Amino acid sequence: MFGYWCLVIGIYKEMGYIAVIGAGSWGTTLAYLLSEKGYDISLWVYEESLAEEIKRTRINSIYLPDVSLPDNIKITNHIDEAVARSRYILNVVPSQHTRTIFKDAFSYIPDGTTIINAAKGIEKGSLMTISSVLKEVSNRPVSVLSGPSFAKEVIKKMPTAVTLATEDIKEGLLGISDGLGLGYDARAALITRGLAEIRRLGSAMGAKKETFSGLSGLGDLVLTCTGPLSRNYTVGVKLAQGLKLAEILSRTKTVAEGIATAESSHALSKKYNIEMPIIEQVYNVLYKDKSPADAVNDLMNRSLKAEFYE
């Protein structure tokens, strides 16, 4: 899919409205683009004060301040109101809050409603992907929308390609390489070896290896490791500049899913006994107060191995 960004699903207006659960930058962007196609949208906003502000101004001043939302997007802070007559539900809630929110929501969701997950990450504790969390809570199939896409570029209708699938088992990585000034070669190595780690873990969890060569694997990994619009990338750069994680988090309202995902990915690597040296070092930087420079040094001084091994 190139040019005007669209969802490749059979959505028909006469079958009910589309509920977008989560009004961050991505959720608001999806709601806006779908509304432009003529679909009635219910946009659920977690913060009551923000919901009231958007109703009044038609602008999401925190997450998408440059876009005026059309009238066919209904704003609500009540989850039952958001999903009660929905035909399609698009989950864009941060990963660590999905279970709690949808436990409340599913008793109001009509039978036959299609659930699509557009949120990334791994739930702490359960170590489940968000689509798996939704399946467990709802006991119904869940589709997954994924791929390399920045909300700020998508809202401008810049060329974007995404994938709609029934499973999503990719993992997130933080890019610290650029912040340390290591250059393009190091970035390429980080992406390449990071993808190898992701593929090894995904294969151990039952995924098809070829999945990771597509948009929802390599495509998304390249984007989050190279694009300054990526919240994960931004956090990585700030860590490399010497800021501590707690300090970075205190300065932003947006969620960098890679922070929680790194912890969960580290736990999964131990659970499945998969060697993941990059995620090991990312975990140490985030949660063990290891300096990024020392983490890179340890990665560079690992014993040599064949490039392709299981």
C-alpha positions in Angstrom: 0.0 0.0 0.0 1.5 3.3 -1.1 0.2 6.9 -1.2 -2.9 7.5 0.8 -2.7 5.3 3.9 -5.6 3.0 4.4 -6.7 -0.1 6.4 -6.9 -3.2 4.2 -10.0 -4.6 5.9 -13.6 -4.9 4.6 -15.3 -2.1 6.6 -18.8 -1.2 5.5 -20.7 1.8 7.0 -24.0 0.0 7.2 -22.5 -2.5 9.6 -21.9 -0.1 12.4 -19.3 2.4 13.6 -15.6 1.9 14.3 -14.5 2.3 17.9 -10.9 3.5 18.3 -9.8 2.8 21.9 -7.0 5.1 22.9 -6.5 8.7 21.9 -2.7 9.0 21.8 -1.1 10.3 18.6 -1.5 7.0 16.7 -5.1 6.3 17.9 -6.2 9.9 17.0 -4.5 9.6 13.6 -6.3 6.4 12.8 -9.6 7.8 13.9 -9.0 10.9 11.7 -8.1 9.0 8.6 -11.0 6.6 8.9 -13.4 9.5 9.5 -12.1 11.1 6.3 -13.3 8.0 4.4 -16.8 8.7 5.7 -17.0 6.2 8.6 -18.5 7.1 11.9 -15.9 6.8 14.6 -16.1 6.6 18.4 -12.8 7.7 19.9 -12.3 6.7 23.5 -10.1 9.0 25.5 -8.7 7.8 28.9 -8.3 11.2 30.5 -11.7 12.8 31.3 -10.3 16.3 31.1 -8.8 15.7 27.7 -12.0 14.2 26.4 -13.9 17.3 27.5 -11.3 19.5 25.9 -11.4 17.6 22.6 -15.2 17.8 22.6 -15.1 21.5 23.0 -12.2 22.4 20.7 -12.1 19.3 18.3 -8.4 19.3 18.8 -6.2 16.7 20.7 -3.8 19.4 22.1 -1.5 16.8 23.8 -1.1 14.2 21.1 -2.1 15.7 17.8 -2.3 19.5 18.2 -2.2 20.4 14.5 -5.3 18.6 13.4 -8.9 19.5 13.8 -11.1 16.4 14.2 -14.3 16.2 12.0 -17.8 15.9 13.4 -18.2 12.2 12.6 -15.7 11.4 15.3 -17.6 11.0 18.6 -15.5 11.7 21.7 -16.2 9.8 24.9 -14.5 8.9 28.2 -16.9 6.1 28.8 -15.8 2.7 27.5 -19.3 1.2 27.4 -20.5 4.1 25.3 -17.5 3.7 23.0 -18.0 0.1 22.1 -21.7 -0.7 22.6 -22.7 -0.6 18.9 -19.3 -1.0 17.3 -18.7 -3.2 14.3 -15.0 -2.8 14.4 -12.8 -2.1 17.4 -9.2 -0.8 17.0 -7.1 -1.1 20.1 -4.4 1.6 20.4 -4.1 1.5 24.2 -0.6 1.4 25.7 0.4 -2.2 26.3 0.5 -2.2 30.0 -3.1 -0.9 30.3 -4.8 -3.0 27.6 -5.9 -5.9 29.9 -7.5 -3.6 32.5 -9.3 -1.5 30.0 -10.7 -4.3 27.9 -11.8 -6.4 30.9 -14.2 -3.6 31.5 -15.0 -3.2 27.8 -15.8 -6.7 26.6 -19.0 -7.1 28.4 -20.4 -4.3 26.3 -19.0 -5.4 22.9 -21.6 -7.0 20.5 -21.1 -10.5 19.3 -19.5 -10.5 15.8 -17.5 -7.3 16.4 -14.1 -7.5 14.8 -11.2 -6.7 17.1 -8.0 -5.3 15.6 -4.9 -4.6 17.7 -2.7 -1.6 16.7 -0.8 -1.4 19.9 2.8 -2.7 20.3 4.6 -4.2 23.2 4.6 -7.1 25.7 2.6 -7.3 28.9 4.7 -7.4 32.0 4.2 -10.5 34.2 2.3 -12.6 31.7 4.9 -11.9 28.9 2.1 -12.0 26.4 1.8 -10.0 23.2 -1.0 -7.5 23.2 -3.0 -9.4 20.7 -2.7 -12.5 22.9 -3.9 -10.5 25.9 -6.9 -9.4 23.9 -7.6 -13.0 22.8 -7.4 -14.2 26.4 -9.7 -11.5 27.7 -12.2 -11.7 24.9 -12.1 -15.4 23.8 -12.4 -14.3 20.2 -10.0 -13.9 17.2 -7.9 -10.7 17.1 -6.3 -9.3 14.0 -3.1 -7.2 14.1 -2.2 -4.0 12.3 1.5 -3.4 12.2 4.4 -2.0 10.2 6.7 1.0 10.0 4.4 4.0 10.5 4.9 7.3 12.4 1.7 9.1 13.3 3.1 12.5 12.3 3.9 11.2 8.8 0.7 9.2 8.3 -1.5 12.1 9.3 0.2 14.1 6.4 -0.6 11.2 4.1 3.0 10.5 3.3 3.6 7.1 1.6 3.3 4.4 4.2 2.9 0.6 4.1 1.5 -1.5 6.8 0.4 -5.1 7.3 -2.8 -6.6 8.6 -2.2 -10.1 10.1 -3.7 -12.4 12.7 -0.6 -12.7 14.8 2.1 -10.2 15.9 5.2 -11.5 17.7 7.8 -8.9 16.9 9.7 -7.4 19.7 10.9 -3.8 20.2 14.5 -2.6 20.6 15.8 0.8 21.7 18.4 2.5 19.5 21.2 4.1 21.5 23.8 3.9 18.7 23.1 7.3 17.1 23.2 9.1 20.5 26.7 7.8 21.1 27.8 9.0 17.7 28.8 5.5 16.5 27.9 6.1 12.9 26.0 4.4 10.2 28.0 1.1 10.2 27.1 0.6 13.9 23.5 1.4 13.2 23.4 -1.2 10.4 25.0 -3.8 12.6 22.6 -3.1 15.4 19.6 -3.5 13.2 20.9 -6.6 11.5 21.9 -8.4 14.7 18.8 -7.1 16.5 16.6 -8.7 13.8 18.5 -12.0 14.3 17.7 -11.9 18.0 14.1 -11.1 17.3 13.8 -13.9 14.8 15.4 -16.5 17.2 13.0 -15.6 20.0 10.0 -15.5 17.7 10.9 -18.9 16.2 11.1 -20.4 19.6 7.7 -19.0 20.4 6.2 -20.6 17.2 6.5 -17.8 14.6 7.4 -18.3 11.0 10.8 -16.9 10.3 9.7 -15.2 7.1 7.4 -13.0 9.1 10.4 -11.0 10.4 11.6 -10.1 6.9 8.3 -8.2 6.3 6.9 -4.9 7.2 5.9 -5.9 10.8 9.4 -7.2 11.4 12.3 -5.6 9.6 10.3 -2.6 8.4 9.2 -1.6 11.9 12.7 -2.3 13.3 14.4 -0.1 10.8 12.0 2.7 11.4 12.2 2.7 15.2 16.0 2.5 15.1 16.6 5.3 12.6 13.6 7.7 12.8 13.9 10.6 15.2 10.1 10.7 15.3 10.3 7.3 17.2 9.7 7.7 20.9 12.0 4.6 21.5 14.7 6.2 19.4 14.4 9.5 21.3 14.7 7.7 24.6 17.7 5.9 23.4 19.4 9.1 22.3 18.7 10.8 25.7 20.1 7.8 27.5 23.3 8.0 25.4 23.5 11.7 26.3 23.7 10.8 30.0 20.2 11.2 31.2 18.7 8.6 33.5 15.6 6.8 32.6 13.5 8.2 35.5 14.5 11.7 34.4 13.5 11.1 30.8 10.2 9.6 31.8 9.4 12.6 34.1 9.8 15.0 31.2 7.3 13.3 28.7 3.7 12.3 28.7 4.0 10.0 25.7 4.8 6.3 26.1 7.9 4.6 24.7 6.7 1.0 24.4 10.3 -0.2 24.1 11.0 0.5 27.7 8.5 -2.0 29.0 9.0 -4.3 26.0 12.8 -4.5 26.8 12.0 -5.9 30.2 9.5 -8.4 28.9 11.8 -9.4 26.0 14.6 -10.0 28.5 12.3 -12.2 30.6 11.2 -14.1 27.4 14.8 -14.7 26.4 15.4 -16.4 29.8 12.1 -18.3 29.6 13.0 -19.8 26.2 16.7 -20.0 26.8 17.5 -17.8 23.8 20.7 -15.8 23.5 19.9 -12.1 23.0 23.0 -10.1 23.7 21.6 -6.8 22.5 18.4 -7.0 24.5 20.6 -8.1 27.5 22.6 -4.8 27.3 19.5 -2.7 26.6 17.9 -4.3 29.7 21.0 -3.5 31.8 21.1 0.1 30.6 17.4 0.6 31.4 17.0 -1.3 34.6 20.5 -1.9 36.0 21.9 1.6 35.6 24.6 0.5 33.2 26.2 3.2 31.1 25.4 3.0 27.3 29.2 3.2 26.6 29.9 0.2 28.8 27.0 -1.7 27.2 28.4 -1.1 23.7 31.9 -2.1 24.8 30.6 -5.4 26.2 28.8 -6.1 23.0 31.9 -5.4 20.9 34.1 -7.6 23.1 31.8 -10.7 22.9 33.5 -13.9 21.6 33.2 -14.3 17.8 30.5 -16.5 16.4 29.3 -17.5 13.0 26.8 -15.0 11.7 24.0 -17.5 11.3 23.4 -19.8 14.2 20.5 -21.2 16.3 
